[in-house]
Amino acid sequence: MSQTYQPNKRKRAKTHGFLVRAKTPGGKKVTKARRQKGRAKVSIAK
């Protein structure tokens, strides 16, 4: 049996990256909320 998580930088950026977040209203909300909380990383930088 193989492990469930098989990392891939490109796929990670394409699904959780800043540009993807910026495209949708919900994504913008997420970014805003994380900024307000004071997160070191708002999202994955592409």
Z-matrix of the N, CA and C atoms (Angstrom, degrees):
N
C 1 1.461
C 2 1.538 1 110.74
N 3 1.299 2 116.11 1 140.03
C 4 1.466 3 119.76 2 179.65
C 5 1.524 4 110.69 3 -96.14
N 6 1.332 5 114.60 4 163.31
C 7 1.456 6 120.08 5 177.82
C 8 1.529 7 109.61 6 -70.20
N 9 1.325 8 115.42 7 152.59
C 10 1.459 9 121.14 8 -177.93
C 11 1.527 10 111.34 9 -72.01
N 12 1.351 11 116.53 10 -44.60
C 13 1.463 12 121.03 11 -175.79
C 14 1.517 13 111.24 12 -93.71
N 15 1.326 14 115.78 13 114.74
C 16 1.452 15 120.71 14 177.03
C 17 1.522 16 108.52 15 -119.81
N 18 1.333 17 115.84 16 95.10
C 19 1.458 18 122.32 17 -173.32
C 20 1.531 19 114.99 18 -53.53
N 21 1.316 20 114.29 19 141.60
C 22 1.451 21 122.11 20 176.42
C 23 1.531 22 106.37 21 -151.47
N 24 1.321 23 116.15 22 109.63
C 25 1.472 24 121.61 23 -175.20
C 26 1.527 25 113.72 24 -57.03
N 27 1.321 26 116.31 25 -42.16
C 28 1.467 27 120.64 26 -178.43
C 29 1.525 28 111.36 27 -63.67
N 30 1.339 29 116.01 28 -47.83
C 31 1.455 30 119.96 29 -179.06
C 32 1.522 31 110.97 30 -63.79
N 33 1.340 32 116.50 31 -39.18
C 34 1.462 33 121.50 32 179.64
C 35 1.522 34 110.88 33 -60.93
N 36 1.342 35 116.07 34 -44.56
C 37 1.458 36 121.45 35 179.17
C 38 1.524 37 111.44 36 -67.12
N 39 1.337 38 116.37 37 -36.98
C 40 1.463 39 121.00 38 -178.31
C 41 1.530 40 112.79 39 -70.63
N 42 1.342 41 116.90 40 -25.25
C 43 1.458 42 119.75 41 -177.94
C 44 1.522 43 113.54 42 -102.35
N 45 1.363 44 116.47 43 -32.01
C 46 1.456 45 119.52 44 -176.47
C 47 1.519 46 113.96 45 -121.45
N 48 1.336 47 117.00 46 7.08
C 49 1.460 48 121.59 47 -176.34
C 50 1.517 49 114.36 48 -69.80
N 51 1.321 50 115.08 49 167.05
C 52 1.463 51 121.39 50 -178.01
C 53 1.521 52 112.25 51 -61.68
N 54 1.320 53 117.47 52 -42.04
C 55 1.466 54 121.53 53 -178.36
C 56 1.525 55 112.07 54 -63.22
N 57 1.322 56 116.78 55 -37.36
C 58 1.465 57 121.78 56 178.24
C 59 1.527 58 109.54 57 -67.90
N 60 1.332 59 116.07 58 -41.73
C 61 1.466 60 121.03 59 179.15
C 62 1.532 61 110.71 60 -63.45
N 63 1.318 62 115.96 61 -40.67
C 64 1.466 63 121.56 62 -177.01
C 65 1.537 64 113.09 63 -67.79
N 66 1.313 65 116.96 64 -20.37
C 67 1.475 66 120.91 65 -177.08
C 68 1.526 67 113.48 66 -72.36
N 69 1.335 68 117.94 67 -35.75
C 70 1.462 69 121.11 68 -175.23
C 71 1.530 70 112.02 69 -107.40
N 72 1.338 71 116.82 70 152.14
C 73 1.462 72 120.43 71 177.93
C 74 1.535 73 111.88 72 -60.41
N 75 1.328 74 115.27 73 -39.00
C 76 1.463 75 120.06 74 178.78
C 77 1.512 76 111.89 75 -64.72
N 78 1.326 77 114.98 76 -38.86
C 79 1.461 78 120.89 77 179.00
C 80 1.519 79 111.91 78 -65.36
N 81 1.331 80 115.61 79 -39.53
C 82 1.473 81 121.12 80 177.59
C 83 1.529 82 109.53 81 -63.12
N 84 1.335 83 115.81 82 -37.74
C 85 1.456 84 122.52 83 178.75
C 86 1.529 85 110.45 84 -62.57
N 87 1.329 86 115.15 85 -43.56
C 88 1.465 87 122.32 86 179.46
C 89 1.526 88 110.30 87 -60.30
N 90 1.342 89 115.57 88 -49.14
C 91 1.458 90 121.86 89 179.70
C 92 1.528 91 110.89 90 -59.34
N 93 1.322 92 115.71 91 -44.15
C 94 1.462 93 121.57 92 -179.70
C 95 1.527 94 111.24 93 -62.54
N 96 1.328 95 115.57 94 -45.93
C 97 1.462 96 121.52 95 -179.70
C 98 1.528 97 111.49 96 -61.81
N 99 1.317 98 115.81 97 -40.49
C 100 1.469 99 120.77 98 -179.62
C 101 1.529 100 111.16 99 -69.31
N 102 1.345 101 116.17 100 -35.17
C 103 1.472 102 120.30 101 176.62
C 104 1.520 103 110.32 102 -65.96
N 105 1.338 104 116.22 103 -44.70
C 106 1.460 105 121.21 104 -179.73
C 107 1.524 106 111.56 105 -61.92
N 108 1.318 107 116.27 106 -37.24
C 109 1.454 108 121.48 107 179.55
C 110 1.525 109 111.07 108 -69.82
N 111 1.337 110 115.55 109 -23.41
C 112 1.453 111 120.40 110 179.20
C 113 1.507 112 113.82 111 89.48
N 114 1.310 113 115.20 112 32.78
C 115 1.458 114 120.41 113 178.63
C 116 1.521 115 111.82 114 -64.65
N 117 1.315 116 116.26 115 142.52
C 118 1.460 117 121.13 116 176.65
C 119 1.515 118 109.67 117 -67.99
N 120 1.354 119 115.72 118 -39.99
C 121 1.455 120 121.36 119 177.56
C 122 1.519 121 109.21 120 -116.02
N 123 1.324 122 116.56 121 120.26
C 124 1.462 123 122.13 122 179.40
C 125 1.524 124 109.17 123 -77.24
N 126 1.317 125 116.35 124 -43.23
C 127 1.467 126 123.09 125 175.89
C 128 1.520 127 108.56 126 -161.04
N 129 1.300 128 116.71 127 178.51
C 130 1.452 129 121.07 128 179.36
C 131 1.525 130 109.05 129 -74.39
N 132 1.310 131 116.98 130 125.72
C 133 1.459 132 121.35 131 178.71
C 134 1.527 133 108.67 132 -79.41
N 135 1.323 134 116.20 133 133.12
C 136 1.460 135 118.89 134 -177.86
C 137 1.509 136 111.96 135 -85.06
